[in-house]
Amino acid sequence: MTVFLAIGTVSMLLASTMAMVSRDIKRVWAYSTISQLGLMIMGLAAGSLFAGTFHLTTHAGFKALLFLCSGSGSICTRRTTCTRFPGEEGDG
């Protein structure tokens, strides 16, 4: 179980770091999902089967809604990068 705990920790840290530096919104959500899967593996390796499976099911539902919202936002703004926020200067 110690090996799974280490793998979950490393994948969580690496994926969350990649999500922080990515500019494409879909990649940010994908890296965030990988990070959360690492967190679930950590929970399972620590011995909490209920917490790991509960986090998996709730995360799946919320992440599906998040992908739907980001997709509609990408369609409305016609861009998928996170370089500027709406309302900033130069936003046409």
TORPA-4810 file (N, C-alpha, C, O; in nm, 3 decimals):
<nodes>
NODE_1_0.081_-0.120_0.000_0.000_0.000_0.000_0.085_0.127_0.000_0.041_0.232_-0.047_M
NODE_2_0.206_0.117_0.052_0.294_0.233_0.054_0.331_0.276_-0.088_0.345_0.395_-0.115_T
NODE_3_0.345_0.179_-0.178_0.377_0.211_-0.317_0.262_0.287_-0.382_0.284_0.385_-0.453_V
NODE_4_0.138_0.244_-0.356_0.022_0.314_-0.411_0.009_0.454_-0.353_-0.030_0.548_-0.423_F
NODE_5_0.039_0.469_-0.227_0.035_0.600_-0.164_0.137_0.693_-0.228_0.108_0.810_-0.252_L
NODE_6_0.257_0.643_-0.256_0.360_0.724_-0.321_0.321_0.758_-0.465_0.340_0.871_-0.509_A
NODE_7_0.266_0.662_-0.538_0.224_0.687_-0.676_0.111_0.790_-0.680_0.113_0.880_-0.764_I
NODE_8_0.015_0.779_-0.591_-0.093_0.876_-0.584_-0.043_1.015_-0.550_-0.091_1.114_-0.606_G
NODE_9_0.051_1.024_-0.458_0.106_1.155_-0.419_0.182_1.220_-0.534_0.164_1.338_-0.562_T
NODE_10_0.266_1.142_-0.600_0.345_1.197_-0.710_0.255_1.240_-0.826_0.274_1.348_-0.882_V
NODE_11_0.156_1.156_-0.861_0.067_1.193_-0.971_-0.017_1.315_-0.935_-0.044_1.398_-1.021_S
NODE_12_-0.059_1.326_-0.810_-0.136_1.442_-0.769_-0.053_1.569_-0.779_-0.101_1.670_-0.832_M
NODE_13_0.069_1.566_-0.731_0.153_1.685_-0.734_0.194_1.724_-0.875_0.191_1.842_-0.910_L
NODE_14_0.233_1.627_-0.957_0.275_1.658_-1.094_0.159_1.709_-1.178_0.175_1.807_-1.251_L
NODE_15_0.044_1.645_-1.170_-0.070_1.687_-1.251_-0.123_1.823_-1.208_-0.162_1.903_-1.293_A
NODE_16_-0.124_1.851_-1.079_-0.171_1.983_-1.036_-0.074_2.092_-1.077_-0.116_2.203_-1.107_S
NODE_17_0.055_2.062_-1.079_0.154_2.159_-1.126_0.137_2.185_-1.275_0.145_2.299_-1.319_T
NODE_18_0.114_2.080_-1.353_0.091_2.099_-1.496_-0.037_2.177_-1.523_-0.044_2.254_-1.618_M
NODE_19_-0.138_2.158_-1.440_-0.263_2.232_-1.457_-0.243_2.380_-1.429_-0.307_2.465_-1.492_A
NODE_20_-0.155_2.413_-1.336_-0.133_2.554_-1.304_-0.062_2.630_-1.414_-0.078_2.752_-1.425_M
NODE_21_0.017_2.563_-1.496_0.093_2.633_-1.600_0.031_2.619_-1.739_0.080_2.682_-1.833_V
NODE_22_-0.072_2.540_-1.754_-0.135_2.522_-1.884_-0.227_2.639_-1.915_-0.288_2.697_-1.825_S
NODE_23_-0.235_2.675_-2.042_-0.320_2.787_-2.084_-0.451_2.741_-2.149_-0.548_2.817_-2.153_R
NODE_24_-0.454_2.619_-2.199_-0.574_2.566_-2.263_-0.670_2.517_-2.156_-0.633_2.436_-2.070_D
NODE_25_-0.793_2.564_-2.160_-0.889_2.536_-2.053_-0.920_2.386_-2.043_-0.938_2.334_-1.933_I
NODE_26_-0.926_2.318_-2.157_-0.957_2.175_-2.153_-0.841_2.095_-2.094_-0.862_1.994_-2.027_K
NODE_27_-0.718_2.139_-2.120_-0.604_2.072_-2.059_-0.600_2.097_-1.908_-0.562_2.009_-1.831_R
NODE_28_-0.640_2.217_-1.866_-0.645_2.246_-1.723_-0.742_2.150_-1.655_-0.710_2.095_-1.549_V
NODE_29_-0.859_2.130_-1.714_-0.957_2.038_-1.654_-0.906_1.895_-1.657_-0.929_1.819_-1.562_W
NODE_30_-0.837_1.857_-1.765_-0.786_1.720_-1.774_-0.677_1.695_-1.669_-0.677_1.592_-1.603_A
NODE_31_-0.585_1.790_-1.654_-0.481_1.775_-1.552_-0.541_1.777_-1.412_-0.494_1.707_-1.322_Y
NODE_32_-0.644_1.856_-1.395_-0.713_1.859_-1.266_-0.776_1.724_-1.235_-0.774_1.679_-1.120_S
NODE_33_-0.831_1.660_-1.336_-0.890_1.527_-1.318_-0.783_1.425_-1.280_-0.805_1.343_-1.191_T
NODE_34_-0.668_1.430_-1.346_-0.559_1.338_-1.313_-0.513_1.362_-1.169_-0.485_1.267_-1.096_I
NODE_35_-0.507_1.488_-1.130_-0.468_1.521_-0.993_-0.568_1.463_-0.892_-0.529_1.410_-0.789_S
NODE_36_-0.695_1.474_-0.923_-0.797_1.421_-0.834_-0.794_1.268_-0.830_-0.821_1.208_-0.725_Q
NODE_37_-0.760_1.204_-0.942_-0.746_1.058_-0.941_-0.630_1.017_-0.851_-0.638_0.916_-0.781_L
NODE_38_-0.521_1.096_-0.852_-0.412_1.068_-0.759_-0.456_1.081_-0.615_-0.414_1.003_-0.529_G
NODE_39_-0.540_1.179_-0.588_-0.594_1.197_-0.453_-0.682_1.079_-0.413_-0.680_1.036_-0.298_L
NODE_40_-0.759_1.027_-0.508_-0.843_0.910_-0.479_-0.758_0.787_-0.450_-0.789_0.710_-0.359_M
NODE_41_-0.651_0.768_-0.527_-0.560_0.656_-0.503_-0.496_0.670_-0.365_-0.479_0.571_-0.294_I
NODE_42_-0.460_0.793_-0.328_-0.405_0.816_-0.194_-0.505_0.775_-0.087_-0.468_0.712_0.012_M
NODE_43_-0.631_0.812_-0.105_-0.735_0.776_-0.008_-0.755_0.626_0.003_-0.770_0.572_0.112_G
NODE_44_-0.755_0.559_-0.113_-0.770_0.414_-0.111_-0.650_0.346_-0.048_-0.665_0.250_0.028_L
NODE_45_-0.529_0.396_-0.078_-0.408_0.337_-0.021_-0.397_0.361_0.128_-0.336_0.282_0.200_A
NODE_46_-0.456_0.470_0.176_-0.453_0.498_0.319_-0.552_0.411_0.396_-0.550_0.408_0.519_A
NODE_47_-0.637_0.339_0.323_-0.725_0.244_0.390_-0.870_0.285_0.397_-0.948_0.217_0.464_G
NODE_48_-0.909_0.391_0.331_-1.047_0.435_0.337_-1.117_0.406_0.204_-1.117_0.489_0.113_S
NODE_49_-1.176_0.289_0.194_-1.246_0.248_0.073_-1.367_0.337_0.047_-1.392_0.375_-0.067_L
NODE_50_-1.441_0.370_0.150_-1.561_0.452_0.133_-1.525_0.591_0.083_-1.589_0.642_-0.009_F
NODE_51_-1.423_0.654_0.141_-1.386_0.789_0.101_-1.336_0.792_-0.042_-1.368_0.886_-0.116_A
NODE_52_-1.259_0.692_-0.083_-1.209_0.688_-0.220_-1.319_0.672_-0.322_-1.322_0.743_-0.422_G
NODE_53_-1.411_0.579_-0.298_-1.520_0.557_-0.393_-1.621_0.672_-0.390_-1.676_0.708_-0.494_T
NODE_54_-1.645_0.730_-0.275_-1.736_0.845_-0.267_-1.677_0.963_-0.343_-1.749_1.030_-0.417_F
NODE_55_-1.547_0.988_-0.327_-1.483_1.097_-0.399_-1.485_1.071_-0.549_-1.503_1.164_-0.628_H
NODE_56_-1.468_0.946_-0.590_-1.472_0.910_-0.732_-1.608_0.940_-0.792_-1.616_1.001_-0.899_L
NODE_57_-1.716_0.899_-0.726_-1.849_0.919_-0.783_-1.890_1.066_-0.783_-1.947_1.114_-0.881_T
NODE_58_-1.863_1.138_-0.676_-1.901_1.279_-0.674_-1.815_1.359_-0.771_-1.865_1.451_-0.837_T
NODE_59_-1.688_1.327_-0.780_-1.599_1.399_-0.872_-1.642_1.375_-1.017_-1.635_1.467_-1.099_H
NODE_60_-1.685_1.255_-1.049_-1.728_1.225_-1.186_-1.847_1.311_-1.226_-1.850_1.366_-1.336_A
NODE_61_-1.944_1.324_-1.138_-2.061_1.407_-1.169_-2.027_1.553_-1.185_-2.070_1.617_-1.281_G
NODE_62_-1.952_1.607_-1.091_-1.918_1.748_-1.096_-1.824_1.780_-1.212_-1.836_1.887_-1.273_F
NODE_63_-1.732_1.691_-1.243_-1.639_1.716_-1.353_-1.711_1.710_-1.487_-1.676_1.784_-1.579_K
NODE_64_-1.812_1.623_-1.500_-1.891_1.618_-1.623_-1.963_1.750_-1.644_-1.967_1.802_-1.756_A
NODE_65_-2.021_1.804_-1.539_-2.087_1.934_-1.551_-1.987_2.045_-1.582_-2.018_2.137_-1.658_L
NODE_66_-1.869_2.036_-1.524_-1.765_2.137_-1.550_-1.720_2.133_-1.695_-1.701_2.239_-1.755_L
NODE_67_-1.702_2.015_-1.753_-1.665_2.003_-1.893_-1.776_2.058_-1.983_-1.747_2.124_-2.083_F
NODE_68_-1.901_2.033_-1.949_-2.011_2.088_-2.028_-2.011_2.241_-2.024_-2.030_2.306_-2.127_L
NODE_69_-1.990_2.297_-1.907_-1.988_2.443_-1.894_-1.869_2.505_-1.965_-1.882_2.610_-2.029_C
NODE_70_-1.753_2.442_-1.955_-1.636_2.499_-2.023_-1.651_2.486_-2.174_-1.603_2.572_-2.248_S
NODE_71_-1.716_2.381_-2.220_-1.741_2.367_-2.364_-1.834_2.474_-2.415_-1.811_2.530_-2.522_G
NODE_72_-1.939_2.503_-2.341_-2.031_2.608_-2.386_-1.965_2.745_-2.375_-1.991_2.833_-2.457_S
NODE_73_-1.880_2.763_-2.276_-1.806_2.889_-2.266_-1.708_2.907_-2.379_-1.689_3.018_-2.429_G
NODE_74_-1.645_2.798_-2.422_-1.553_2.803_-2.535_-1.626_2.835_-2.664_-1.575_2.908_-2.749_S
NODE_75_-1.746_2.780_-2.679_-1.824_2.808_-2.798_-1.870_2.954_-2.799_-1.865_3.020_-2.903_I
NODE_76_-1.913_3.004_-2.685_-1.962_3.142_-2.678_-1.851_3.245_-2.701_-1.873_3.346_-2.768_C
NODE_77_-1.734_3.219_-2.646_-1.625_3.316_-2.660_-1.535_3.288_-2.779_-1.449_3.370_-2.812_T
NODE_78_-1.554_3.175_-2.844_-1.476_3.132_-2.960_-1.327_3.121_-2.931_-1.244_3.146_-3.018_R
NODE_79_-1.293_3.084_-2.809_-1.153_3.060_-2.773_-1.146_2.961_-2.658_-1.240_2.947_-2.579_R
NODE_80_-1.033_2.893_-2.649_-1.017_2.794_-2.544_-0.895_2.821_-2.458_-0.856_2.738_-2.376_T
NODE_81_-0.834_2.938_-2.475_-0.715_2.969_-2.396_-0.752_3.057_-2.278_-0.853_3.127_-2.279_T
NODE_82_-0.669_3.052_-2.175_-0.692_3.128_-2.052_-0.594_3.244_-2.043_-0.531_3.263_-1.939_C
NODE_83_-0.580_3.321_-2.149_-0.483_3.431_-2.144_-0.544_3.558_-2.089_-0.476_3.635_-2.021_T
NODE_84_-0.672_3.582_-2.117_-0.739_3.702_-2.066_-0.874_3.662_-2.009_-0.934_3.562_-2.051_R
NODE_85_-0.921_3.740_-1.915_-1.053_3.718_-1.860_-1.150_3.815_-1.925_-1.109_3.924_-1.965_F
NODE_86_-1.279_3.780_-1.936_-1.376_3.872_-1.995_-1.382_4.003_-1.917_-1.380_4.004_-1.794_P
NODE_87_-1.390_4.112_-1.991_-1.397_4.244_-1.928_-1.264_4.314_-1.916_-1.261_4.432_-1.882_G
NODE_88_-1.154_4.245_-1.945_-1.023_4.310_-1.940_-1.006_4.397_-2.062_-1.077_4.380_-2.162_E
NODE_89_-0.913_4.491_-2.056_-0.887_4.578_-2.169_-0.840_4.498_-2.287_-0.765_4.401_-2.273_E
NODE_90_-0.885_4.539_-2.405_-0.845_4.470_-2.526_-0.932_4.351_-2.558_-0.908_4.282_-2.657_G
NODE_91_-1.032_4.324_-2.475_-1.122_4.211_-2.501_-1.228_4.258_-2.598_-1.312_4.341_-2.564_D
NODE_92_-1.225_4.205_-2.718_-1.315_4.255_-2.820_-1.423_4.164_-2.843_-1.509_4.190_-2.927_G
</nodes>
